[in-house]
Amino acid sequence: MTINRQTVTFDSHGTACDAWFFGGATDSAFDAPSGRPVVVMAHGFAGTKDSGLEPYARRLADAGLAVFAFDYRGFGLSDGAPRQRISMTGQADDYRAAIVAAKRQPGVDPTRVILWGISQSGGHALIVGGGRTDIAAVISMVPLVNGLAAGIHHYPQVGAAAMLRSTAVGIGSTLAVKTGRAPTMMPVVGRPGEKAALTSPGFYDSYLAIAGPSWRNEVDASVGLELGSFRADKAAENVTAPVLMQIADFDQGAPPHAAAKAGFKARAEVRHYPCDHFDVFEGNDWFEPAVAHQIAFLTRHLAGDRADAAEGVPR
């Protein structure tokens, strides 16, 4: 089945953000008189929606869910300046604005929003999902939940000198922007030993394999300072909706032990995969199991809503 993809523009704090909307297959088991659930989907570290998200979006849409995938401000096809600068609080705000926009799409039940995040956005999904009554489920894939733990995780790969150099460059970039000068840019991904944000073995080829036409291999070097204080794990216990946590046990990017601890706090259903960070994308062995687990999880928690609604059973 081919699901039509529509381009949608929405406002996030005065900036136009670009999104794709997939209406989902007709006569869905997820449908209720109020509409069907909508998956709000965002990418991870410096990612764009055209870099590996569409296969997940289409499979979820084929299962009968609406999907709203978007680019953060300053990335991909979204407006915003400065470009390629990651702000953790700003991206969480974009996620919240995307939820508002997703609820306005035709056929969507505004009380059943599913947050879907991968890598860095897997952490954002936990932060944004806390304390909300409109969140019906959260899917957090190979999530980055603790920036300090990620730094410790990377230390054996890059060494002290490289980490200190990266911190100094990040501070310099931050100061430059504050004084009206251009930020210092660095590659998002490089080969081991190169000066880039991600240099784990295999990451360069894996990231470029999913990279879409709007993706750029550069990021503001201040991102290291942003990551250092990122603690999505502290927000995990605030999520009351069902959570699916999908962990890559040999993840070189997002520490699997930190994700497991966050999953425990979120009372999550946890799935483990014997693979690395990028191996859950289409074209790799663990895409099919990962997306099958997502559909099964959402079916268990949300597909009965149509029958309940028809019988007047409160959810």
C-alpha positions as CSV (number, residue, x, y, z in Angstrom):
1,M,0.0,0.0,0.0
2,T,1.3,3.4,-0.9
3,I,0.5,6.1,1.7
4,N,0.5,9.7,0.4
5,R,3.0,12.0,1.9
6,Q,2.0,15.6,2.4
7,T,4.3,18.5,3.2
8,V,3.2,20.7,6.1
9,T,4.6,23.9,7.5
10,F,4.1,24.8,11.2
11,D,5.3,27.6,13.5
12,S,7.7,27.0,16.3
13,H,8.3,30.2,18.3
14,G,8.1,32.4,15.2
15,T,10.1,30.1,12.8
16,A,8.6,28.0,10.0
17,C,9.4,24.3,10.4
18,D,9.0,21.7,7.7
19,A,7.1,18.4,8.2
20,W,5.7,15.4,6.4
21,F,2.3,14.1,7.2
22,F,1.2,10.5,6.4
23,G,-2.5,10.0,6.9
24,G,-2.3,6.2,7.4
25,A,-4.1,3.3,5.9
26,T,-7.9,3.4,5.8
27,D,-10.1,1.3,8.1
28,S,-7.5,1.1,10.7
29,A,-7.8,-1.0,13.9
30,F,-6.5,2.1,15.7
31,D,-9.5,4.3,14.5
32,A,-12.0,5.6,17.0
33,P,-14.9,8.1,16.5
34,S,-12.5,10.8,17.6
35,G,-9.9,9.8,15.0
36,R,-6.7,7.8,15.0
37,P,-3.5,8.3,17.0
38,V,-0.7,10.4,15.5
39,V,3.0,9.6,15.7
40,V,5.1,12.7,16.1
41,M,8.5,11.8,14.9
42,A,11.9,13.6,15.0
43,H,15.5,12.6,14.2
44,G,18.6,12.4,16.4
45,F,21.9,14.2,16.5
46,A,22.0,16.7,13.7
47,G,19.6,14.5,11.7
48,T,17.0,15.4,9.2
49,K,13.7,13.7,8.4
50,D,14.9,12.6,5.0
51,S,17.7,10.7,6.6
52,G,16.2,7.3,7.5
53,L,12.9,8.3,9.1
54,E,10.6,7.7,6.2
55,P,10.8,3.9,6.2
56,Y,9.6,3.9,9.8
57,A,7.0,6.5,9.1
58,R,5.6,4.5,6.2
59,R,5.5,1.2,8.1
60,L,3.6,2.9,10.9
61,A,1.3,4.5,8.5
62,D,0.7,1.2,6.7
63,A,-0.3,-0.2,10.1
64,G,-3.1,2.5,10.3
65,L,-1.4,5.3,12.3
66,A,-1.1,8.9,11.2
67,V,2.5,10.1,11.3
68,F,3.9,13.6,11.5
69,A,7.7,13.8,10.9
70,F,9.5,17.1,11.2
71,D,12.8,18.9,11.0
72,Y,14.1,21.0,13.9
73,R,14.7,24.7,13.5
74,G,17.9,25.4,11.7
75,F,18.1,21.9,10.2
76,G,16.9,20.2,7.0
77,L,14.1,22.1,5.2
78,S,13.0,24.1,8.3
79,D,13.8,27.8,8.5
80,G,15.8,29.3,11.4
81,A,19.2,30.8,12.1
82,P,21.8,30.1,13.0
83,R,21.9,27.0,10.9
84,Q,23.2,23.6,12.2
85,R,23.2,24.7,15.9
86,I,21.8,22.2,18.4
87,S,19.9,23.6,21.4
88,M,18.4,20.9,23.6
89,T,15.8,23.2,25.1
90,G,15.0,24.6,21.6
91,Q,14.5,21.2,20.1
92,A,12.2,20.1,22.9
93,D,10.2,23.3,22.2
94,D,10.1,22.4,18.5
95,Y,8.8,18.9,19.5
96,R,6.0,20.6,21.5
97,A,5.1,22.8,18.6
98,A,5.0,19.8,16.3
99,I,2.6,18.1,18.6
100,V,0.2,21.1,18.4
101,A,0.5,21.0,14.6
102,A,0.1,17.3,14.4
103,K,-3.2,17.5,16.3
104,R,-4.6,19.8,13.6
105,Q,-4.2,17.3,10.8
106,P,-7.2,15.6,9.3
107,G,-8.4,12.4,10.9
108,V,-6.2,12.7,14.0
109,D,-7.4,12.1,17.5
110,P,-5.8,15.0,19.5
111,T,-6.0,13.0,22.7
112,R,-3.8,10.2,21.4
113,V,-0.4,11.4,20.5
114,I,2.5,9.0,20.2
115,L,6.0,10.5,20.7
116,W,8.7,8.7,18.6
117,G,12.3,9.5,19.0
118,I,15.6,8.0,18.0
119,S,19.1,8.7,19.5
120,Q,19.0,12.3,20.8
121,S,15.3,12.6,20.0
122,G,14.7,9.5,22.0
123,G,15.7,11.5,25.0
124,H,13.6,14.5,23.9
125,A,10.6,12.2,23.7
126,L,11.0,11.3,27.4
127,I,11.3,15.0,28.4
128,V,8.4,16.2,26.3
129,G,6.2,13.3,27.2
130,G,6.3,13.9,31.0
131,G,3.3,15.4,32.7
132,R,1.0,15.5,29.6
133,T,-2.4,13.9,29.4
134,D,-2.5,13.8,25.6
135,I,0.4,11.4,25.2
136,A,-0.8,7.9,24.6
137,A,2.5,6.2,24.2
138,V,6.3,6.9,23.8
139,I,8.8,5.1,21.6
140,S,12.4,5.8,22.5
141,M,14.9,4.1,20.1
142,V,18.6,3.7,20.9
143,P,18.1,6.8,23.0
144,L,20.7,9.3,24.3
145,V,19.4,10.0,27.8
146,N,22.5,11.2,29.7
147,G,25.1,13.5,28.1
148,L,27.7,12.9,30.9
149,A,27.4,9.1,30.6
150,A,27.8,9.5,26.8
151,G,31.0,11.4,27.3
152,I,32.4,8.7,29.6
153,H,31.3,6.1,27.1
154,H,33.2,7.8,24.4
155,Y,36.3,8.5,26.4
156,P,38.1,5.2,25.5
157,Q,37.5,5.9,21.8
158,V,38.8,9.5,21.6
159,G,41.0,10.0,24.7
160,A,41.4,12.9,27.1
161,A,43.2,15.3,24.7
162,A,40.5,15.1,22.0
163,M,37.8,15.7,24.6
164,L,39.5,18.7,26.1
165,R,40.1,20.1,22.7
166,S,36.5,19.6,21.8
167,T,35.4,21.4,25.0
168,A,37.7,24.3,24.3
169,V,36.4,24.7,20.7
170,G,32.8,24.5,22.0
171,I,33.4,27.3,24.5
172,G,35.1,29.4,21.8
173,S,32.1,28.9,19.4
174,T,29.7,29.9,22.1
175,L,31.6,33.1,23.0
176,A,32.0,33.9,19.3
177,V,28.2,33.9,18.8
178,K,27.6,36.0,21.9
179,T,29.9,38.7,20.5
180,G,28.4,38.7,17.0
181,R,31.0,36.5,15.3
182,A,30.4,33.3,13.3
183,P,30.3,30.1,15.2
184,T,33.0,27.4,14.8
185,M,31.7,24.5,12.8
186,M,32.8,20.9,12.8
187,P,31.8,17.7,10.9
188,V,28.9,15.8,12.4
189,V,30.6,12.5,11.6
190,G,34.1,11.4,10.6
191,R,36.3,8.4,10.7
192,P,38.2,7.4,13.8
193,G,40.9,9.9,14.6
194,E,39.3,12.7,12.6
195,K,38.0,15.9,14.1
196,A,34.3,15.4,14.2
197,A,31.5,15.1,16.7
198,L,31.0,11.3,16.0
199,T,34.1,9.2,15.2
200,S,33.2,5.7,16.4
201,P,34.3,2.9,14.0
202,G,31.7,2.4,11.3
203,F,29.7,5.6,12.1
204,Y,30.9,7.6,9.0
205,D,29.7,5.0,6.5
206,S,26.6,4.2,8.5
207,Y,25.5,7.9,8.8
208,L,26.2,8.7,5.1
209,A,24.2,5.6,4.1
210,I,21.0,7.1,5.5
211,A,21.8,10.8,4.8
212,G,19.1,12.5,2.7
213,P,19.6,15.5,0.4
214,S,18.8,18.1,3.0
215,W,21.4,16.7,5.5
216,R,24.7,18.6,6.0
217,N,27.8,17.1,7.6
218,E,28.4,20.0,9.9
219,V,27.3,21.2,13.3
220,D,28.1,24.1,15.6
221,A,30.9,23.0,17.9
222,S,29.0,24.3,20.9
223,V,27.0,21.1,20.8
224,G,29.4,19.5,23.2
225,L,28.4,21.9,25.9
226,E,24.7,21.3,25.2
227,L,25.2,17.5,25.4
228,G,27.2,17.7,28.7
229,S,24.1,18.8,30.7
230,F,21.5,16.8,28.9
231,R,19.6,14.6,31.4
232,A,16.6,13.0,29.8
233,D,16.9,10.1,32.3
234,K,15.8,12.5,35.1
235,A,12.5,13.1,33.3
236,A,11.8,9.5,32.5
237,E,9.8,8.9,35.7
238,N,7.4,11.7,34.8
239,V,6.1,9.9,31.8
240,T,2.8,8.2,32.7
241,A,2.0,6.8,29.2
242,P,3.3,3.4,28.1
243,V,6.9,3.5,27.0
244,L,8.8,1.2,24.6
245,M,12.5,1.5,25.1
246,Q,14.6,-0.1,22.3
247,I,18.3,-0.5,23.2
248,A,21.2,-1.5,21.0
249,D,23.4,-3.5,23.3
250,F,26.6,-2.7,21.4
251,D,25.8,1.0,20.9
252,Q,29.0,3.1,20.5
253,G,27.0,6.3,20.5
254,A,24.3,6.2,23.2
255,P,25.3,4.3,26.3
256,P,23.0,1.2,26.6
257,H,23.4,1.0,30.4
258,A,22.1,4.6,30.7
259,A,19.1,3.8,28.5
260,A,18.3,0.7,30.5
261,K,18.3,2.8,33.8
262,A,16.0,5.4,32.1
263,G,13.7,2.6,30.9
264,F,13.4,1.3,34.5
265,K,12.4,4.7,35.7
266,A,9.8,5.0,32.9
267,R,8.4,1.6,33.7
268,A,9.1,0.8,30.1
269,E,8.7,-2.3,28.0
270,V,12.4,-2.8,27.0
271,R,13.6,-4.5,23.9
272,H,17.3,-5.3,23.3
273,Y,19.0,-5.8,20.0
274,P,22.6,-7.2,19.6
275,C,23.7,-4.4,17.3
276,D,25.3,-0.9,17.1
277,H,23.5,2.5,17.0
278,F,22.8,2.8,13.2
279,D,21.9,-0.9,12.7
280,V,18.2,-0.2,13.4
281,F,17.8,1.8,10.2
282,E,16.3,0.3,7.0
283,G,18.9,-1.8,5.1
284,N,20.3,-3.3,8.2
285,D,19.4,-6.5,10.0
286,W,17.6,-5.0,12.9
287,F,15.2,-2.6,11.2
288,E,12.5,-5.2,10.7
289,P,12.5,-6.5,14.3
290,A,12.6,-3.0,15.6
291,V,9.6,-1.7,13.6
292,A,7.7,-5.0,14.2
293,H,8.1,-4.5,18.0
294,Q,6.9,-0.9,17.6
295,I,3.7,-1.9,15.8
296,A,3.0,-4.8,18.2
297,F,3.5,-2.4,21.2
298,L,1.2,0.2,19.8
299,T,-1.4,-2.4,18.8
300,R,-1.5,-3.8,22.4
301,H,-1.9,-0.4,23.9
302,L,-4.0,1.5,21.4
303,A,-5.8,-0.7,18.9
304,G,-8.6,-1.6,21.3
305,D,-9.6,2.0,21.6
306,R,-12.0,1.8,18.7
307,A,-14.0,-1.1,20.2
308,D,-13.9,0.6,23.6
309,A,-15.2,3.8,22.2
310,A,-18.0,2.1,20.3
311,E,-19.1,0.4,23.6
312,G,-18.8,3.5,25.7
313,V,-15.9,2.1,27.7
314,P,-13.7,4.9,29.1
315,R,-10.0,4.7,28.2
